[in-house]
Amino acid sequence: MDELLSNVVPQEDLEDYINKQIDKEVAKGMAVAGGAALVLGGILGLGIALARNKQKREK
């Protein structure tokens, strides 16, 4: 019986572990979203620059 009780994790430790894992996942999600926004902004900026360049060449 003592062996079983020694393997039991206290609830507070489990909650701390879960909260840390959630924080890590949130940070990863924000990094992915930030990277996607950066890529989208770069593509949009490149498209605008190419469109302006094309307009200048046509004049």
CHARMM-style PDB file with segment names, atoms N, HN, CA, C and O in Angstrom:
ATOM      1  N   MET     1       0.822  -1.198   0.000  1.00  0.00      PROA
ATOM      2  CA  MET     1       0.000   0.000   0.000  1.00  0.00      PROA
ATOM      3  C   MET     1       0.863   1.257   0.000  1.00  0.00      PROA
ATOM      4  O   MET     1       0.538   2.244  -0.659  1.00  0.00      PROA
ATOM      5  N   ASP     2       1.971   1.210   0.749  1.00  0.00      PROA
ATOM      6  HN  ASP     2       2.235   0.408   1.285  1.00  0.00      PROA
ATOM      7  CA  ASP     2       2.853   2.378   0.798  1.00  0.00      PROA
ATOM      8  C   ASP     2       3.469   2.675  -0.564  1.00  0.00      PROA
ATOM      9  O   ASP     2       3.717   3.833  -0.900  1.00  0.00      PROA
ATOM     10  N   GLU     3       3.716   1.628  -1.345  1.00  0.00      PROA
ATOM     11  HN  GLU     3       3.515   0.687  -1.072  1.00  0.00      PROA
ATOM     12  CA  GLU     3       4.275   1.827  -2.683  1.00  0.00      PROA
ATOM     13  C   GLU     3       3.297   2.582  -3.567  1.00  0.00      PROA
ATOM     14  O   GLU     3       3.700   3.446  -4.345  1.00  0.00      PROA
ATOM     15  N   LEU     4       2.035   2.265  -3.453  1.00  0.00      PROA
ATOM     16  HN  LEU     4       1.708   1.562  -2.821  1.00  0.00      PROA
ATOM     17  CA  LEU     4       1.016   2.964  -4.244  1.00  0.00      PROA
ATOM     18  C   LEU     4       0.924   4.433  -3.845  1.00  0.00      PROA
ATOM     19  O   LEU     4       0.829   5.303  -4.711  1.00  0.00      PROA
ATOM     20  N   LEU     5       0.949   4.711  -2.582  1.00  0.00      PROA
ATOM     21  HN  LEU     5       1.026   4.004  -1.878  1.00  0.00      PROA
ATOM     22  CA  LEU     5       0.835   6.090  -2.116  1.00  0.00      PROA
ATOM     23  C   LEU     5       2.076   6.904  -2.451  1.00  0.00      PROA
ATOM     24  O   LEU     5       1.988   8.120  -2.622  1.00  0.00      PROA
ATOM     25  N   SER     6       3.226   6.257  -2.548  1.00  0.00      PROA
ATOM     26  HN  SER     6       3.298   5.269  -2.409  1.00  0.00      PROA
ATOM     27  CA  SER     6       4.443   7.000  -2.864  1.00  0.00      PROA
ATOM     28  C   SER     6       4.461   7.453  -4.319  1.00  0.00      PROA
ATOM     29  O   SER     6       5.177   8.393  -4.664  1.00  0.00      PROA
ATOM     30  N   ASN     7       3.682   6.796  -5.177  1.00  0.00      PROA
ATOM     31  HN  ASN     7       3.100   6.032  -4.898  1.00  0.00      PROA
ATOM     32  CA  ASN     7       3.627   7.164  -6.587  1.00  0.00      PROA
ATOM     33  C   ASN     7       2.548   8.195  -6.893  1.00  0.00      PROA
ATOM     34  O   ASN     7       2.454   8.673  -8.024  1.00  0.00      PROA
ATOM     35  N   VAL     8       1.752   8.536  -5.923  1.00  0.00      PROA
ATOM     36  HN  VAL     8       1.828   8.148  -5.004  1.00  0.00      PROA
ATOM     37  CA  VAL     8       0.667   9.502  -6.122  1.00  0.00      PROA
ATOM     38  C   VAL     8       1.259  10.909  -6.137  1.00  0.00      PROA
ATOM     39  O   VAL     8       2.028  11.285  -5.253  1.00  0.00      PROA
ATOM     40  N   VAL     9       0.886  11.675  -7.157  1.00  0.00      PROA
ATOM     41  HN  VAL     9       0.261  11.369  -7.876  1.00  0.00      PROA
ATOM     42  CA  VAL     9       1.370  13.049  -7.288  1.00  0.00      PROA
ATOM     43  C   VAL     9       0.378  13.979  -6.585  1.00  0.00      PROA
ATOM     44  O   VAL     9      -0.826  13.879  -6.822  1.00  0.00      PROA
ATOM     45  N   PRO    10       0.853  14.864  -5.742  1.00  0.00      PROA
ATOM     46  CA  PRO    10      -0.071  15.804  -5.089  1.00  0.00      PROA
ATOM     47  C   PRO    10      -0.810  16.653  -6.123  1.00  0.00      PROA
ATOM     48  O   PRO    10      -0.266  16.970  -7.181  1.00  0.00      PROA
ATOM     49  N   GLN    11      -2.020  17.007  -5.815  1.00  0.00      PROA
ATOM     50  HN  GLN    11      -2.462  16.750  -4.955  1.00  0.00      PROA
ATOM     51  CA  GLN    11      -2.864  17.744  -6.749  1.00  0.00      PROA
ATOM     52  C   GLN    11      -2.238  19.086  -7.125  1.00  0.00      PROA
ATOM     53  O   GLN    11      -2.311  19.494  -8.284  1.00  0.00      PROA
ATOM     54  N   GLU    12      -1.630  19.770  -6.172  1.00  0.00      PROA
ATOM     55  HN  GLU    12      -1.570  19.439  -5.231  1.00  0.00      PROA
ATOM     56  CA  GLU    12      -1.028  21.073  -6.466  1.00  0.00      PROA
ATOM     57  C   GLU    12       0.097  20.949  -7.485  1.00  0.00      PROA
ATOM     58  O   GLU    12       0.229  21.790  -8.375  1.00  0.00      PROA
ATOM     59  N   ASP    13       0.919  19.885  -7.354  1.00  0.00      PROA
ATOM     60  HN  ASP    13       0.811  19.202  -6.631  1.00  0.00      PROA
ATOM     61  CA  ASP    13       1.999  19.672  -8.320  1.00  0.00      PROA
ATOM     62  C   ASP    13       1.435  19.405  -9.711  1.00  0.00      PROA
ATOM     63  O   ASP    13       1.961  19.894 -10.711  1.00  0.00      PROA
ATOM     64  N   LEU    14       0.365  18.630  -9.761  1.00  0.00      PROA
ATOM     65  HN  LEU    14      -0.063  18.234  -8.948  1.00  0.00      PROA
ATOM     66  CA  LEU    14      -0.270  18.326 -11.042  1.00  0.00      PROA
ATOM     67  C   LEU    14      -0.850  19.586 -11.672  1.00  0.00      PROA
ATOM     68  O   LEU    14      -0.714  19.796 -12.877  1.00  0.00      PROA
ATOM     69  N   GLU    15      -1.493  20.421 -10.869  1.00  0.00      PROA
ATOM     70  HN  GLU    15      -1.604  20.250  -9.889  1.00  0.00      PROA
ATOM     71  CA  GLU    15      -2.044  21.679 -11.387  1.00  0.00      PROA
ATOM     72  C   GLU    15      -0.937  22.589 -11.899  1.00  0.00      PROA
ATOM     73  O   GLU    15      -1.082  23.221 -12.945  1.00  0.00      PROA
ATOM     74  N   ASP    16       0.174  22.658 -11.162  1.00  0.00      PROA
ATOM     75  HN  ASP    16       0.292  22.145 -10.312  1.00  0.00      PROA
ATOM     76  CA  ASP    16       1.313  23.467 -11.614  1.00  0.00      PROA
ATOM     77  C   ASP    16       1.842  22.956 -12.936  1.00  0.00      PROA
ATOM     78  O   ASP    16       2.132  23.738 -13.841  1.00  0.00      PROA
ATOM     79  N   TYR    17       1.969  21.649 -13.050  1.00  0.00      PROA
ATOM     80  HN  TYR    17       1.733  21.013 -12.315  1.00  0.00      PROA
ATOM     81  CA  TYR    17       2.466  21.044 -14.290  1.00  0.00      PROA
ATOM     82  C   TYR    17       1.535  21.364 -15.457  1.00  0.00      PROA
ATOM     83  O   TYR    17       1.989  21.746 -16.536  1.00  0.00      PROA
ATOM     84  N   ILE    18       0.242  21.205 -15.236  1.00  0.00      PROA
ATOM     85  HN  ILE    18      -0.127  20.894 -14.360  1.00  0.00      PROA
ATOM     86  CA  ILE    18      -0.735  21.474 -16.298  1.00  0.00      PROA
ATOM     87  C   ILE    18      -0.685  22.944 -16.696  1.00  0.00      PROA
ATOM     88  O   ILE    18      -0.710  23.259 -17.885  1.00  0.00      PROA
ATOM     89  N   ASN    19      -0.615  23.842 -15.727  1.00  0.00      PROA
ATOM     90  HN  ASN    19      -0.594  23.586 -14.760  1.00  0.00      PROA
ATOM     91  CA  ASN    19      -0.562  25.274 -16.039  1.00  0.00      PROA
ATOM     92  C   ASN    19       0.694  25.630 -16.816  1.00  0.00      PROA
ATOM     93  O   ASN    19       0.643  26.454 -17.730  1.00  0.00      PROA
ATOM     94  N   LYS    20       1.822  25.022 -16.467  1.00  0.00      PROA
ATOM     95  HN  LYS    20       1.864  24.354 -15.725  1.00  0.00      PROA
ATOM     96  CA  LYS    20       3.066  25.281 -17.212  1.00  0.00      PROA
ATOM     97  C   LYS    20       2.955  24.783 -18.646  1.00  0.00      PROA
ATOM     98  O   LYS    20       3.416  25.447 -19.574  1.00  0.00      PROA
ATOM     99  N   GLN    21       2.345  23.616 -18.827  1.00  0.00      PROA
ATOM    100  HN  GLN    21       1.970  23.077 -18.073  1.00  0.00      PROA
ATOM    101  CA  GLN    21       2.178  23.082 -20.178  1.00  0.00      PROA
ATOM    102  C   GLN    21       1.247  23.966 -20.996  1.00  0.00      PROA
ATOM    103  O   GLN    21       1.489  24.194 -22.181  1.00  0.00      PROA
ATOM    104  N   ILE    22       0.190  24.460 -20.373  1.00  0.00      PROA
ATOM    105  HN  ILE    22      -0.006  24.274 -19.410  1.00  0.00      PROA
ATOM    106  CA  ILE    22      -0.736  25.359 -21.071  1.00  0.00      PROA
ATOM    107  C   ILE    22      -0.015  26.637 -21.481  1.00  0.00      PROA
ATOM    108  O   ILE    22      -0.193  27.122 -22.599  1.00  0.00      PROA
ATOM    109  N   ASP    23       0.803  27.188 -20.577  1.00  0.00      PROA
ATOM    110  HN  ASP    23       0.947  26.795 -19.669  1.00  0.00      PROA
ATOM    111  CA  ASP    23       1.555  28.402 -20.899  1.00  0.00      PROA
ATOM    112  C   ASP    23       2.493  28.166 -22.080  1.00  0.00      PROA
ATOM    113  O   ASP    23       2.635  29.029 -22.947  1.00  0.00      PROA
ATOM    114  N   LYS    24       3.134  26.995 -22.113  1.00  0.00      PROA
ATOM    115  HN  LYS    24       3.019  26.294 -21.409  1.00  0.00      PROA
ATOM    116  CA  LYS    24       4.030  26.672 -23.228  1.00  0.00      PROA
ATOM    117  C   LYS    24       3.259  26.596 -24.538  1.00  0.00      PROA
ATOM    118  O   LYS    24       3.714  27.107 -25.562  1.00  0.00      PROA
ATOM    119  N   GLU    25       2.102  25.963 -24.509  1.00  0.00      PROA
ATOM    120  HN  GLU    25       1.733  25.548 -23.677  1.00  0.00      PROA
ATOM    121  CA  GLU    25       1.297  25.823 -25.718  1.00  0.00      PROA
ATOM    122  C   GLU    25       0.791  27.176 -26.203  1.00  0.00      PROA
ATOM    123  O   GLU    25       0.758  27.434 -27.406  1.00  0.00      PROA
ATOM    124  N   VAL    26       0.400  28.033 -25.277  1.00  0.00      PROA
ATOM    125  HN  VAL    26       0.427  27.823 -24.300  1.00  0.00      PROA
ATOM    126  CA  VAL    26      -0.061  29.375 -25.643  1.00  0.00      PROA
ATOM    127  C   VAL    26       1.081  30.160 -26.280  1.00  0.00      PROA
ATOM    128  O   VAL    26       0.882  30.852 -27.279  1.00  0.00      PROA
ATOM    129  N   ALA    27       2.270  30.052 -25.706  1.00  0.00      PROA
ATOM    130  HN  ALA    27       2.432  29.490 -24.895  1.00  0.00      PROA
ATOM    131  CA  ALA    27       3.434  30.753 -26.258  1.00  0.00      PROA
ATOM    132  C   ALA    27       3.745  30.248 -27.662  1.00  0.00      PROA
ATOM    133  O   ALA    27       4.051  31.041 -28.552  1.00  0.00      PROA
ATOM    134  N   LYS    28       3.668  28.937 -27.866  1.00  0.00      PROA
ATOM    135  HN  LYS    28       3.419  28.293 -27.143  1.00  0.00      PROA
ATOM    136  CA  LYS    28       3.903  28.378 -29.203  1.00  0.00      PROA
ATOM    137  C   LYS    28       2.848  28.890 -30.185  1.00  0.00      PROA
ATOM    138  O   LYS    28       3.170  29.251 -31.317  1.00  0.00      PROA
ATOM    139  N   GLY    29       1.606  28.919 -29.752  1.00  0.00      PROA
ATOM    140  HN  GLY    29       1.345  28.625 -28.832  1.00  0.00      PROA
ATOM    141  CA  GLY    29       0.534  29.393 -30.617  1.00  0.00      PROA
ATOM    142  C   GLY    29       0.720  30.847 -31.006  1.00  0.00      PROA
ATOM    143  O   GLY    29       0.484  31.222 -32.155  1.00  0.00      PROA
ATOM    144  N   MET    30       1.145  31.671 -30.048  1.00  0.00      PROA
ATOM    145  HN  MET    30       1.337  31.367 -29.116  1.00  0.00      PROA
ATOM    146  CA  MET    30       1.378  33.084 -30.350  1.00  0.00      PROA
ATOM    147  C   MET    30       2.558  33.242 -31.302  1.00  0.00      PROA
ATOM    148  O   MET    30       2.539  34.111 -32.174  1.00  0.00      PROA
ATOM    149  N   ALA    31       3.585  32.409 -31.144  1.00  0.00      PROA
ATOM    150  HN  ALA    31       3.601  31.703 -30.436  1.00  0.00      PROA
ATOM    151  CA  ALA    31       4.741  32.481 -32.036  1.00  0.00      PROA
ATOM    152  C   ALA    31       4.339  32.104 -33.460  1.00  0.00      PROA
ATOM    153  O   ALA    31       4.769  32.744 -34.420  1.00  0.00      PROA
ATOM    154  N   VAL    32       3.523  31.075 -33.594  1.00  0.00      PROA
ATOM    155  HN  VAL    32       3.174  30.555 -32.815  1.00  0.00      PROA
ATOM    156  CA  VAL    32       3.067  30.661 -34.921  1.00  0.00      PROA
ATOM    157  C   VAL    32       2.204  31.750 -35.547  1.00  0.00      PROA
ATOM    158  O   VAL    32       2.354  32.064 -36.727  1.00  0.00      PROA
ATOM    159  N   ALA    33       1.301  32.325 -34.753  1.00  0.00      PROA
ATOM    160  HN  ALA    33       1.179  32.070 -33.794  1.00  0.00      PROA
ATOM    161  CA  ALA    33       0.430  33.388 -35.274  1.00  0.00      PROA
ATOM    162  C   ALA    33       1.257  34.614 -35.666  1.00  0.00      PROA
ATOM    163  O   ALA    33       0.993  35.238 -36.693  1.00  0.00      PROA
ATOM    164  N   GLY    34       2.245  34.956 -34.857  1.00  0.00      PROA
ATOM    165  HN  GLY    34       2.460  34.450 -34.022  1.00  0.00      PROA
ATOM    166  CA  GLY    34       3.109  36.097 -35.180  1.00  0.00      PROA
ATOM    167  C   GLY    34       3.913  35.848 -36.443  1.00  0.00      PROA
ATOM    168  O   GLY    34       4.070  36.746 -37.271  1.00  0.00      PROA
ATOM    169  N   GLY    35       4.418  34.642 -36.592  1.00  0.00      PROA
ATOM    170  HN  GLY    35       4.291  33.913 -35.919  1.00  0.00      PROA
ATOM    171  CA  GLY    35       5.165  34.296 -37.802  1.00  0.00      PROA
ATOM    172  C   GLY    35       4.284  34.344 -39.036  1.00  0.00      PROA
ATOM    173  O   GLY    35       4.701  34.821 -40.091  1.00  0.00      PROA
ATOM    174  N   ALA    36       3.064  33.847 -38.897  1.00  0.00      PROA
ATOM    175  HN  ALA    36       2.725  33.459 -38.040  1.00  0.00      PROA
ATOM    176  CA  ALA    36       2.132  33.877 -40.027  1.00  0.00      PROA
ATOM    177  C   ALA    36       1.793  35.321 -40.406  1.00  0.00      PROA
ATOM    178  O   ALA    36       1.706  35.646 -41.590  1.00  0.00      PROA
ATOM    179  N   ALA    37       1.605  36.174 -39.422  1.00  0.00      PROA
ATOM    180  HN  ALA    37       1.676  35.910 -38.460  1.00  0.00      PROA
ATOM    181  CA  ALA    37       1.312  37.584 -39.703  1.00  0.00      PROA
ATOM    182  C   ALA    37       2.505  38.246 -40.393  1.00  0.00      PROA
ATOM    183  O   ALA    37       2.329  39.061 -41.299  1.00  0.00      PROA
ATOM    184  N   LEU    38       3.706  37.895 -39.966  1.00  0.00      PROA
ATOM    185  HN  LEU    38       3.848  37.234 -39.230  1.00  0.00      PROA
ATOM    186  CA  LEU    38       4.906  38.460 -40.581  1.00  0.00      PROA
ATOM    187  C   LEU    38       5.029  38.030 -42.040  1.00  0.00      PROA
ATOM    188  O   LEU    38       5.340  38.847 -42.906  1.00  0.00      PROA
ATOM    189  N   VAL    39       4.788  36.762 -42.309  1.00  0.00      PROA
ATOM    190  HN  VAL    39       4.536  36.098 -41.606  1.00  0.00      PROA
ATOM    191  CA  VAL    39       4.852  36.255 -43.685  1.00  0.00      PROA
ATOM    192  C   VAL    39       3.780  36.912 -44.542  1.00  0.00      PROA
ATOM    193  O   VAL    39       4.050  37.326 -45.670  1.00  0.00      PROA
ATOM    194  N   LEU    40       2.577  37.007 -44.015  1.00  0.00      PROA
ATOM    195  HN  LEU    40       2.358  36.671 -43.099  1.00  0.00      PROA
ATOM    196  CA  LEU    40       1.485  37.628 -44.766  1.00  0.00      PROA
ATOM    197  C   LEU    40       1.790  39.093 -45.066  1.00  0.00      PROA
ATOM    198  O   LEU    40       1.536  39.572 -46.171  1.00  0.00      PROA
ATOM    199  N   GLY    41       2.333  39.795 -44.084  1.00  0.00      PROA
ATOM    200  HN  GLY    41       2.539  39.406 -43.186  1.00  0.00      PROA
ATOM    201  CA  GLY    41       2.714  41.198 -44.307  1.00  0.00      PROA
ATOM    202  C   GLY    41       3.802  41.325 -45.353  1.00  0.00      PROA
ATOM    203  O   GLY    41       3.774  42.248 -46.166  1.00  0.00      PROA
ATOM    204  N   GLY    42       4.758  40.412 -45.346  1.00  0.00      PROA
ATOM    205  HN  GLY    42       4.780  39.662 -44.685  1.00  0.00      PROA
ATOM    206  CA  GLY    42       5.821  40.432 -46.350  1.00  0.00      PROA
ATOM    207  C   GLY    42       5.289  40.187 -47.744  1.00  0.00      PROA
ATOM    208  O   GLY    42       5.686  40.856 -48.697  1.00  0.00      PROA
ATOM    209  N   ILE    43       4.389  39.228 -47.860  1.00  0.00      PROA
ATOM    210  HN  ILE    43       4.066  38.685 -47.086  1.00  0.00      PROA
ATOM    211  CA  ILE    43       3.793  38.940 -49.175  1.00  0.00      PROA
ATOM    212  C   ILE    43       2.971  40.119 -49.657  1.00  0.00      PROA
ATOM    213  O   ILE    43       3.024  40.477 -50.834  1.00  0.00      PROA
ATOM    214  N   LEU    44       2.215  40.722 -48.762  1.00  0.00      PROA
ATOM    215  HN  LEU    44       2.172  40.431 -47.806  1.00  0.00      PROA
ATOM    216  CA  LEU    44       1.404  41.884 -49.128  1.00  0.00      PROA
ATOM    217  C   LEU    44       2.304  43.051 -49.549  1.00  0.00      PROA
ATOM    218  O   LEU    44       2.034  43.722 -50.545  1.00  0.00      PROA
ATOM    219  N   GLY    45       3.369  43.284 -48.787  1.00  0.00      PROA
ATOM    220  HN  GLY    45       3.589  42.739 -47.978  1.00  0.00      PROA
ATOM    221  CA  GLY    45       4.298  44.364 -49.141  1.00  0.00      PROA
ATOM    222  C   GLY    45       4.974  44.126 -50.478  1.00  0.00      PROA
ATOM    223  O   GLY    45       5.144  45.054 -51.269  1.00  0.00      PROA
ATOM    224  N   LEU    46       5.357  42.889 -50.729  1.00  0.00      PROA
ATOM    225  HN  LEU    46       5.219  42.135 -50.087  1.00  0.00      PROA
ATOM    226  CA  LEU    46       5.981  42.555 -52.016  1.00  0.00      PROA
ATOM    227  C   LEU    46       5.001  42.762 -53.162  1.00  0.00      PROA
ATOM    228  O   LEU    46       5.370  43.270 -54.220  1.00  0.00      PROA
ATOM    229  N   GLY    47       3.750  42.365 -52.946  1.00  0.00      PROA
ATOM    230  HN  GLY    47       3.450  41.952 -52.087  1.00  0.00      PROA
ATOM    231  CA  GLY    47       2.729  42.558 -53.979  1.00  0.00      PROA
ATOM    232  C   GLY    47       2.499  44.021 -54.281  1.00  0.00      PROA
ATOM    233  O   GLY    47       2.367  44.401 -55.444  1.00  0.00      PROA
ATOM    234  N   ILE    48       2.449  44.848 -53.255  1.00  0.00      PROA
ATOM    235  HN  ILE    48       2.556  44.540 -52.310  1.00  0.00      PROA
ATOM    236  CA  ILE    48       2.259  46.292 -53.458  1.00  0.00      PROA
ATOM    237  C   ILE    48       3.459  46.882 -54.187  1.00  0.00      PROA
ATOM    238  O   ILE    48       3.293  47.689 -55.102  1.00  0.00      PROA
ATOM    239  N   ALA    49       4.675  46.484 -53.787  1.00  0.00      PROA
ATOM    240  HN  ALA    49       4.810  45.829 -53.043  1.00  0.00      PROA
ATOM    241  CA  ALA    49       5.878  47.005 -54.438  1.00  0.00      PROA
ATOM    242  C   ALA    49       5.918  46.610 -55.909  1.00  0.00      PROA
ATOM    243  O   ALA    49       6.263  47.427 -56.762  1.00  0.00      PROA
ATOM    244  N   LEU    50       5.567  45.368 -56.209  1.00  0.00      PROA
ATOM    245  HN  LEU    50       5.287  44.704 -55.516  1.00  0.00      PROA
ATOM    246  CA  LEU    50       5.561  44.929 -57.615  1.00  0.00      PROA
ATOM    247  C   LEU    50       4.487  45.652 -58.417  1.00  0.00      PROA
ATOM    248  O   LEU    50       4.712  45.983 -59.581  1.00  0.00      PROA
ATOM    249  N   ALA    51       3.331  45.901 -57.822  1.00  0.00      PROA
ATOM    250  HN  ALA    51       3.148  45.631 -56.876  1.00  0.00      PROA
ATOM    251  CA  ALA    51       2.259  46.606 -58.522  1.00  0.00      PROA
ATOM    252  C   ALA    51       2.676  48.047 -58.827  1.00  0.00      PROA
ATOM    253  O   ALA    51       2.407  48.556 -59.915  1.00  0.00      PROA
ATOM    254  N   ARG    52       3.327  48.695 -57.874  1.00  0.00      PROA
ATOM    255  HN  ARG    52       3.545  48.282 -56.990  1.00  0.00      PROA
ATOM    256  CA  ARG    52       3.783  50.072 -58.106  1.00  0.00      PROA
ATOM    257  C   ARG    52       4.869  50.108 -59.175  1.00  0.00      PROA
ATOM    258  O   ARG    52       4.904  51.010 -60.013  1.00  0.00      PROA
ATOM    259  N   ASN    53       5.748  49.120 -59.135  1.00  0.00      PROA
ATOM    260  HN  ASN    53       5.720  48.388 -58.455  1.00  0.00      PROA
ATOM    261  CA  ASN    53       6.826  49.058 -60.121  1.00  0.00      PROA
ATOM    262  C   ASN    53       6.242  48.853 -61.516  1.00  0.00      PROA
ATOM    263  O   ASN    53       6.712  49.457 -62.480  1.00  0.00      PROA
ATOM    264  N   LYS    54       5.235  48.017 -61.629  1.00  0.00      PROA
ATOM    265  HN  LYS    54       4.852  47.527 -60.846  1.00  0.00      PROA
ATOM    266  CA  LYS    54       4.593  47.763 -62.920  1.00  0.00      PROA
ATOM    267  C   LYS    54       3.927  49.031 -63.448  1.00  0.00      PROA
ATOM    268  O   LYS    54       3.997  49.321 -64.643  1.00  0.00      PROA
ATOM    269  N   GLN    55       3.274  49.794 -62.550  1.00  0.00      PROA
ATOM    270  HN  GLN    55       3.217  49.559 -61.580  1.00  0.00      PROA
ATOM    271  CA  GLN    55       2.613  51.037 -62.952  1.00  0.00      PROA
ATOM    272  C   GLN    55       3.641  52.043 -63.479  1.00  0.00      PROA
ATOM    273  O   GLN    55       3.382  52.731 -64.467  1.00  0.00      PROA
ATOM    274  N   LYS    56       4.791  52.130 -62.835  1.00  0.00      PROA
ATOM    275  HN  LYS    56       5.002  51.571 -62.033  1.00  0.00      PROA
ATOM    276  CA  LYS    56       5.825  53.062 -63.262  1.00  0.00      PROA
ATOM    277  C   LYS    56       6.376  52.675 -64.632  1.00  0.00      PROA
ATOM    278  O   LYS    56       6.671  53.551 -65.446  1.00  0.00      PROA
ATOM    279  N   ARG    57       6.517  51.387 -64.896  1.00  0.00      PROA
ATOM    280  HN  ARG    57       6.277  50.675 -64.236  1.00  0.00      PROA
ATOM    281  CA  ARG    57       7.042  50.924 -66.175  1.00  0.00      PROA
ATOM    282  C   ARG    57       6.067  51.178 -67.306  1.00  0.00      PROA
ATOM    283  O   ARG    57       6.482  51.404 -68.443  1.00  0.00      PROA
ATOM    284  N   GLU    58       4.776  51.143 -67.011  1.00  0.00      PROA
ATOM    285  HN  GLU    58       4.438  50.959 -66.088  1.00  0.00      PROA
ATOM    286  CA  GLU    58       3.763  51.316 -68.063  1.00  0.00      PROA
ATOM    287  C   GLU    58       3.599  52.771 -68.475  1.00  0.00      PROA
ATOM    288  O   GLU    58       3.061  53.047 -69.547  1.00  0.00      PROA
ATOM    289  N   LYS    59       4.045  53.696 -67.654  1.00  0.00      PROA
ATOM    290  HN  LYS    59       4.482  53.472 -66.783  1.00  0.00      PROA
ATOM    291  CA  LYS    59       3.859  55.122 -67.977  1.00  0.00      PROA
ATOM    292  C   LYS    59       4.851  55.582 -68.992  1.00  0.00      PROA
ATOM    293  OT1 LYS    59       4.841  56.750 -69.380  1.00  0.00      PROA
TER     294      LYS     59
END
